[in-house]
């Protein structure tokens, strides 16, 4: 089981793989929506076993409009999958800004050097962003 968080004993943000019958599922948590989006992206890359080349570094700016947190999450992750599939790029640094219903993501990364598992799509299956005592949490199911 894959688990990642940003602190030692009591994680404020992170992700972990949840056993799922046919697809792959991640549980994600963070203090706020921007943190949740970042952890979801990092978790998705980790789930796929994506490794990046050291050089050349590349930058991309992405703008996504959505009606709610669930749509924003699926659209953001789907855009990262699209860039990965079509340009063979992954991103390990993300500056995210949310204004009204618009996300601006300034991404920094590199060409993908290896990928162990292919993710076909991000789904809305049972997707709900919920408030927890630590911030926000969700589970995302990926179609493989």
Secondary structure per residue as TSV (DSSP state, phi and psi in degrees):
chain	resnum	aa	ss	phi	psi
A	1	X	-	360.0	131.7
A	2	X	-	-89.8	130.9
A	3	X	E	-138.6	137.7
A	4	X	E	-142.7	142.2
A	5	X	E	-151.4	170.9
A	6	X	S	-96.7	8.0
A	7	X	S	-145.2	177.3
A	8	X	S	-71.1	-77.7
A	9	X	S	-98.5	-38.8
A	10	X	S	-116.2	95.3
A	11	X	-	-68.4	132.9
A	12	X	S	-91.8	-25.0
A	13	X	S	-151.0	146.7
A	14	X	E	169.9	-166.7
A	15	X	E	-156.3	158.2
A	16	X	E	-153.0	148.9
A	17	X	E	-76.0	137.2
A	18	X	E	-111.2	134.9
A	19	X	-	-62.7	134.1
A	20	X	-	-137.9	143.6
A	21	X	S	-61.6	-50.0
A	22	X	S	-117.5	-36.1
A	23	X	S	-105.4	-167.4
A	24	X	E	-114.2	144.5
A	25	X	E	-134.1	139.3
A	26	X	E	-118.7	138.5
A	27	X	E	-97.6	132.3
A	28	X	E	-132.1	141.9
A	29	X	E	-144.9	151.8
A	30	X	E	-168.1	162.9
A	31	X	S	-65.6	-27.6
A	32	X	S	-149.1	176.1
A	33	X	H	-63.3	-40.8
A	34	X	H	-63.6	-40.9
A	35	X	H	-63.7	-38.2
A	36	X	H	-64.0	-42.9
A	37	X	H	-61.9	-44.0
A	38	X	H	-65.1	-45.7
A	39	X	H	-63.5	-37.4
A	40	X	H	-62.6	-43.1
A	41	X	H	-64.5	-47.1
A	42	X	H	-63.7	-39.6
A	43	X	H	-64.8	-41.0
A	44	X	H	-62.2	-44.8
A	45	X	H	-62.5	-41.9
A	46	X	H	-66.0	-41.2
A	47	X	H	-60.6	-39.3
A	48	X	H	-78.6	-8.6
A	49	X	T	68.7	36.5
A	50	X	-	-80.1	129.7
A	51	X	E	-116.6	143.3
A	52	X	E	-106.5	148.8
A	53	X	E	-68.0	157.1
A	54	X	E	-70.0	-38.8
A	55	X	E	-140.7	157.1
A	56	X	E	-81.0	148.1
A	57	X	E	-77.4	142.8
A	58	X	E	-131.5	155.4
A	59	X	E	-126.3	146.6
A	60	X	E	-141.8	145.9
A	61	X	E	-113.8	130.8
A	62	X	E	-126.9	135.9
A	63	X	E	-120.5	129.4
A	64	X	E	-129.7	131.2
A	65	X	E	-107.4	138.2
A	66	X	-	-150.2	159.0
A	67	X	S	-86.3	-25.8
A	68	X	S	-153.6	177.0
A	69	X	H	-63.5	-37.9
A	70	X	H	-64.2	-46.5
A	71	X	H	-64.1	-39.4
A	72	X	H	-62.6	-44.2
A	73	X	H	-62.3	-49.2
A	74	X	H	-65.3	-42.8
A	75	X	H	-64.6	-42.0
A	76	X	H	-64.0	-49.8
A	77	X	H	-64.9	-37.9
A	78	X	H	-64.3	-37.7
A	79	X	H	-65.1	-40.4
A	80	X	H	-64.0	-40.9
A	81	X	H	-62.8	-42.3
A	82	X	H	-60.6	-46.8
A	83	X	H	-64.0	-41.0
A	84	X	H	-62.3	-42.2
A	85	X	H	-73.1	-41.6
A	86	X	H	-89.0	-31.0
A	87	X	H	-114.4	-3.9
A	88	X	-	57.6	41.2
A	89	X	E	-118.7	145.3
A	90	X	E	-129.5	161.6
A	91	X	E	-129.4	131.0
A	92	X	E	-113.2	-4.6
A	93	X	E	-131.2	133.7
A	94	X	E	-141.5	125.7
A	95	X	E	-107.7	114.2
A	96	X	E	-114.2	135.4
A	97	X	E	-131.8	129.9
A	98	X	E	-114.6	123.4
A	99	X	E	-130.1	118.3
A	100	X	T	55.0	-119.7
A	101	X	T	-107.1	24.9
A	102	X	E	-122.0	127.6
A	103	X	E	-103.9	129.5
A	104	X	E	-110.3	122.7
A	105	X	E	-117.1	115.7
A	106	X	E	-96.2	111.1
A	107	X	E	-108.1	142.4
A	108	X	E	-131.6	132.4
A	109	X	E	-164.1	-147.6
A	110	X	E	-160.2	168.9
A	111	X	E	-59.7	146.3
A	112	X	E	-75.4	126.2
A	113	X	E	-92.7	-30.5
A	114	X	E	-157.7	154.9
A	115	X	-	-145.4	128.3
A	116	X	S	-90.7	-29.0
A	117	X	S	-137.9	140.1
A	118	X	-	-95.9	131.1
A	119	X	-	-102.0	124.8
A	120	X	-	-84.9	-39.0
A	121	X	E	-161.0	157.8
A	122	X	E	-97.5	133.2
A	123	X	-	-109.8	165.3
A	124	X	-	-95.4	6.4
A	125	X	T	-56.5	114.2
A	126	X	T	54.3	24.8
A	127	X	-	-77.1	123.8
A	128	X	-	-148.3	127.7
A	129	X	-	-92.0	121.4
A	130	X	E	-120.5	153.3
A	131	X	E	-82.7	132.8
A	132	X	E	-123.9	176.2
A	133	X	T	-66.8	-17.5
A	134	X	T	-100.2	-8.3
A	135	X	E	142.5	-123.1
A	136	X	E	-114.6	150.9
A	137	X	E	-145.2	154.9
A	138	X	E	-160.5	169.7
A	139	X	E	-127.7	134.2
A	140	X	E	-120.5	130.7
A	141	X	E	-102.8	132.0
A	142	X	E	-108.9	133.8
A	143	X	E	-82.3	126.9
A	144	X	-	-117.6	360.0
